[in-house]
Amino acid sequence: MARAPEPPSFSAQLERLEEIVRRLEGQDLDLDEALKLFEEGVERLRDARERLLTAEAKVKQVLADEAGKFRIEDFDG
Amino acid sequence: MGVGLDLFSAIAPEGAWSVGDVTRRARAVIEAGLVPLWVRGEVSGFKAWQSGHWYFTLRDRAAQLRCVMFQKENRRLPAAPRDGMQVFVFARPTLWEEKGEFRLTVLELLSTEAGGLWQLAFEQAKAALARDGLLDPARKRPLPLYPRRIAVVTSPDGAALRDIMAVTARRWPVAELLVIPARVQGDGAAAEICAALALVGRVGGLDLVILGRGGGSREDLWTFNHERVARAVAAVPVPVISAVGHETDVTLCDLVADLRAATPSAAAAAATPDAGDVAAVLAQLAARLARGLAARSGRGSERLDRTLDRLAGAIGRRLERDRHALAASGGRLDALSPLKILARGYALARDGEGHVLKRVAQLPPGLPFRLRVSDGEVAARVREA
């Protein structure tokens, strides 16, 4: 089923952040590279933090019909 | 039985009864004289017909009885009895008129062997799953660390779903729960669960499935011991947690699933990280990020270092303490970035090797250096004295 492209997953964000921090902690970076990595890291941290702060525990349900089609609706149980 | 039929007329050939008269009368006598009762004996000559009805003989050393168990009764049983099995049947004695045969119409059948038919069916299905490698521990997949979308296959109005919703909302509200409704007990439950599990692969974008059931009787647990339900669990393309909710009985679904949880709440806890722990990880990363950059930008920049450290530390502590308090501090991370500092009009002076120039003594007359401003770098030189 077609979906809008999704933002990177939380685990992808954290993996990239780990990588950025490891490279920043390494020895072979010039300041420009370090700044770029830092900027990216801050951006990703901000995104991850936003997700934690704004998460709202959404619940939906999948309804299937006899023909095997299904649709997704908000769950109001 | 013909109302006007006279028993005493049949003492003479002229008053002879028809065959049907006799079987009809005999049936009435048997059914009036023998109420439904429990009978025990050994099964022999068992045969399941195309119609779904079962035919067999019950016997002991002295005698035998023909038995029929109709499909509408035997469909409740997990497996058919085998020849030689000792069983109890609850049956109505009757006479099958067409064959003139005395027989039992069996309403209920219990095996007297350990675990009975349920155990027999369980072992048969388990052996079949093992043959296909579905019980191999190497098949078990690791659960995703930060699930985005979790499918829950369970009854939409059951306690299991409410528990899973509550635990997920508390621990990891980042995840979206997708309920795929299925009855989890009673007739037709197995088929509904199989259909719901099959949907998982089609919906897409799911990281994990919880197959859940609240409390309930041990008999109701049988749904999760159907071989086809276990196979449907095995066929799910993402990891499955089985939370069937019975401490003492392990079901086939539990054995095939990637993880067995004792309760639906435990399943939700196993499926999700704790947001507080994740906030602490983010805080650590923020601090390491700031220190990493400070180390890169030279020993001389203690001040930038301290500023970054303090900000990262402050944010880190707040994240750990209370992630909600963070909402107020939204702008702080912006301040972390040296590019933002440059954007406010500050510039960074560095020599040809990238060392930051902070003191007059580092800038003798005539020295060429580079000036980093918000959108790039320019070449510069200290004016000759």
Boltz contact constraints between the chains, C-beta under 6 A:
constraints:
  - contact:
      token1: [A, 9]
      token2: [B, 148]
      max_distance: 6.0
  - contact:
      token1: [A, 10]
      token2: [B, 146]
      max_distance: 6.0
  - contact:
      token1: [A, 11]
      token2: [B, 145]
      max_distance: 6.0
  - contact:
      token1: [A, 11]
      token2: [B, 146]
      max_distance: 6.0
  - contact:
      token1: [A, 17]
      token2: [B, 285]
      max_distance: 6.0
  - contact:
      token1: [A, 21]
      token2: [B, 285]
      max_distance: 6.0
  - contact:
      token1: [A, 21]
      token2: [B, 288]
      max_distance: 6.0
  - contact:
      token1: [A, 21]
      token2: [B, 289]
      max_distance: 6.0
  - contact:
      token1: [A, 21]
      token2: [B, 292]
      max_distance: 6.0
  - contact:
      token1: [A, 24]
      token2: [B, 292]
      max_distance: 6.0
  - contact:
      token1: [A, 24]
      token2: [B, 293]
      max_distance: 6.0
  - contact:
      token1: [A, 25]
      token2: [B, 292]
      max_distance: 6.0
  - contact:
      token1: [A, 29]
      token2: [B, 296]
      max_distance: 6.0
  - contact:
      token1: [A, 30]
      token2: [B, 354]
      max_distance: 6.0
  - contact:
      token1: [A, 31]
      token2: [B, 297]
      max_distance: 6.0
  - contact:
      token1: [A, 31]
      token2: [B, 354]
      max_distance: 6.0
  - contact:
      token1: [A, 34]
      token2: [B, 293]
      max_distance: 6.0
  - contact:
      token1: [A, 34]
      token2: [B, 296]
      max_distance: 6.0
  - contact:
      token1: [A, 38]
      token2: [B, 293]
      max_distance: 6.0
  - contact:
      token1: [A, 39]
      token2: [B, 337]
      max_distance: 6.0
  - contact:
      token1: [A, 39]
      token2: [B, 339]
      max_distance: 6.0
  - contact:
      token1: [A, 41]
      token2: [B, 289]
      max_distance: 6.0
  - contact:
      token1: [A, 42]
      token2: [B, 333]
      max_distance: 6.0
  - contact:
      token1: [A, 42]
      token2: [B, 336]
      max_distance: 6.0
  - contact:
      token1: [A, 42]
      token2: [B, 337]
      max_distance: 6.0
  - contact:
      token1: [A, 45]
      token2: [B, 286]
      max_distance: 6.0
  - contact:
      token1: [A, 46]
      token2: [B, 333]
      max_distance: 6.0
  - contact:
      token1: [A, 48]
      token2: [B, 282]
      max_distance: 6.0
  - contact:
      token1: [A, 51]
      token2: [B, 174]
      max_distance: 6.0
  - contact:
      token1: [A, 52]
      token2: [B, 275]
      max_distance: 6.0
  - contact:
      token1: [A, 52]
      token2: [B, 323]
      max_distance: 6.0
  - contact:
      token1: [A, 53]
      token2: [B, 326]
      max_distance: 6.0
  - contact:
      token1: [A, 53]
      token2: [B, 327]
      max_distance: 6.0
  - contact:
      token1: [A, 55]
      token2: [B, 173]
      max_distance: 6.0
  - contact:
      token1: [A, 55]
      token2: [B, 174]
      max_distance: 6.0
  - contact:
      token1: [A, 57]
      token2: [B, 169]
      max_distance: 6.0
  - contact:
      token1: [A, 57]
      token2: [B, 173]
      max_distance: 6.0
  - contact:
      token1: [A, 58]
      token2: [B, 176]
      max_distance: 6.0
  - contact:
      token1: [A, 59]
      token2: [B, 177]
      max_distance: 6.0
  - contact:
      token1: [A, 60]
      token2: [B, 178]
      max_distance: 6.0
  - contact:
      token1: [A, 61]
      token2: [B, 179]
      max_distance: 6.0
  - contact:
      token1: [A, 62]
      token2: [B, 178]
      max_distance: 6.0
  - contact:
      token1: [A, 62]
      token2: [B, 180]
      max_distance: 6.0
  - contact:
      token1: [A, 62]
      token2: [B, 199]
      max_distance: 6.0
  - contact:
      token1: [A, 62]
      token2: [B, 203]
      max_distance: 6.0
  - contact:
      token1: [A, 64]
      token2: [B, 199]
      max_distance: 6.0
  - contact:
      token1: [A, 75]
      token2: [B, 179]
      max_distance: 6.0
  - contact:
      token1: [A, 77]
      token2: [B, 156]
      max_distance: 6.0
